Amino acid sequence: MLNTRSLLFLAQVHPTLTARICALSDVLDAAGITIQVTAGLRTAAEQDALYAQGRTAPGKIVTNAQGFQSNHVIGCAVDVVPEDATGQADWNPSHPSWTKIVALAPTYGLRDGKSWNDLPHLELVEVPPEPTEAIQELAKAEGIQAVWEELSIPETA
């Protein structure tokens, strides 16, 4: 079952993404795997700050996407992590829970970020892996609701 913090993150992203993550979570729960949503919608400034990590700010590099180059900024991506037995986030990518999450994601219309070394990342398959310039400009000018309408993402899980 998703915790309160996870549900708060999901309340800010596209409703179809929320429905798909909840459905995935239900199936994982039945298999004894609980997930947490650790990130959802980000502002361009938040994305830029993440991009700066390991480059111009302390920390390790965690993303190659600046500003509007991330599907987080258009509300079409979340980051998830399985919990360990104590309810804490298990960031060990060799844990079998990660394999199960990645294996099930496509069944729920989700693309994982494993191929570009962003294992916790899940996004809607209907969106390009990186927002196009046109989508980025639309997001800047008119906001994410306009992007969602432009992308014609189905309103069902």
C-alpha positions in Angstrom: 0.0 0.0 0.0 1.3 3.4 -1.0 2.2 5.7 2.0 0.8 9.2 2.4 3.9 10.9 1.0 3.6 8.7 -2.1 0.0 9.7 -2.6 0.9 13.4 -2.3 3.4 13.0 -5.1 0.8 11.1 -7.2 -1.8 13.9 -6.7 0.4 16.2 -8.7 1.1 14.1 -11.8 -1.1 13.1 -14.7 -4.2 11.2 -13.5 -3.4 8.3 -15.8 0.2 8.0 -14.4 -1.4 8.0 -10.9 -3.8 5.2 -11.9 -1.0 3.1 -13.4 1.3 3.5 -10.5 -1.5 2.6 -8.1 -2.3 -0.5 -10.2 1.4 -1.5 -10.3 1.6 -1.0 -6.5 -1.4 -3.2 -5.9 0.2 -6.1 -7.9 3.5 -5.6 -6.2 1.8 -5.5 -2.8 0.2 -8.9 -3.6 3.7 -10.2 -4.3 5.0 -8.9 -1.0 6.8 -5.8 -2.5 5.8 -2.4 -1.2 7.0 0.7 -3.1 7.3 4.3 -2.3 7.0 7.2 -4.7 10.0 9.4 -4.0 9.5 12.1 -6.6 6.8 13.3 -8.9 6.2 16.7 -10.5 9.2 19.0 -10.4 9.6 22.6 -11.4 12.2 23.5 -14.0 14.2 25.1 -11.3 14.1 21.9 -9.2 15.2 19.9 -12.2 18.0 22.3 -12.9 19.2 22.0 -9.3 19.3 18.2 -9.7 21.2 18.6 -12.9 23.8 20.8 -11.2 24.6 18.0 -8.6 28.0 16.6 -9.3 28.6 19.3 -11.9 28.5 22.8 -10.3 27.0 21.7 -7.0 28.1 19.1 -4.4 26.9 15.6 -4.8 26.8 12.9 -7.3 25.3 13.2 -10.8 21.7 12.0 -10.7 20.3 13.2 -14.0 21.3 14.2 -17.5 18.1 16.3 -18.0 18.0 20.0 -17.5 14.9 22.1 -16.9 12.1 21.2 -19.2 14.1 18.2 -20.7 12.6 15.9 -18.0 9.2 14.2 -18.1 9.0 15.0 -14.3 8.5 18.7 -15.2 5.5 17.9 -17.3 3.9 15.6 -14.7 4.4 12.4 -16.7 7.1 10.7 -14.6 7.7 9.6 -11.1 10.5 7.9 -9.2 9.8 4.8 -7.1 11.8 2.6 -4.8 10.9 -0.7 -3.0 10.9 -0.8 0.7 13.0 -3.2 2.8 11.5 -5.3 5.6 11.7 -2.3 8.0 9.8 0.0 5.6 12.8 2.0 4.6 13.7 2.7 0.9 15.9 -0.1 -0.5 18.2 1.6 -3.0 20.2 -1.6 -3.7 19.6 -2.1 -7.5 20.6 -5.8 -7.2 17.6 -6.5 -4.9 15.0 -8.8 -6.7 12.3 -6.2 -6.1 13.9 -3.9 -8.6 13.8 -6.6 -11.2 10.1 -7.2 -10.6 9.2 -3.5 -10.8 11.1 -3.2 -14.2 9.5 -6.4 -15.5 6.0 -5.4 -14.6 6.2 -1.7 -15.6 5.4 -2.2 -19.4 2.3 -4.2 -18.4 0.9 -1.0 -16.9 1.9 1.3 -19.7 5.0 2.5 -18.0 8.5 3.0 -19.4 11.4 2.5 -16.9 14.6 4.5 -16.8 16.9 1.5 -16.4 18.3 1.8 -19.9 19.6 5.3 -19.2 20.7 4.4 -15.7 17.8 5.9 -13.8 16.3 2.8 -12.2 13.7 4.5 -10.0 12.2 6.4 -12.9 8.9 5.4 -14.4 7.0 7.4 -17.0 4.0 7.1 -19.3 4.7 5.2 -22.5 2.7 7.7 -24.5 5.2 10.5 -23.9 8.6 10.7 -25.7 11.5 9.7 -23.4 12.5 13.3 -23.5 10.0 16.1 -24.1 10.3 17.5 -27.6 11.2 21.2 -28.1 7.5 21.8 -28.9 6.4 20.2 -25.7 9.0 22.1 -23.7 7.9 25.4 -25.2 4.2 24.6 -24.6 4.9 23.8 -21.0 6.8 27.0 -20.5 4.1 29.1 -22.2 0.9 27.4 -21.1 1.7 24.9 -18.4 1.3 21.2 -17.9 -2.4 21.0 -18.4 -1.9 22.3 -22.0 0.9 19.7 -22.5 -1.4 16.9 -21.2 -4.1 18.0 -23.7 -1.6 18.2 -26.6 -0.2 14.7 -25.8 -3.8 13.2 -25.7 -2.9 10.8 -22.9 -5.8 8.5 -22.3 -7.6 9.1 -19.0 -7.7 5.5 -18.1 -5.2 3.2 -16.5 
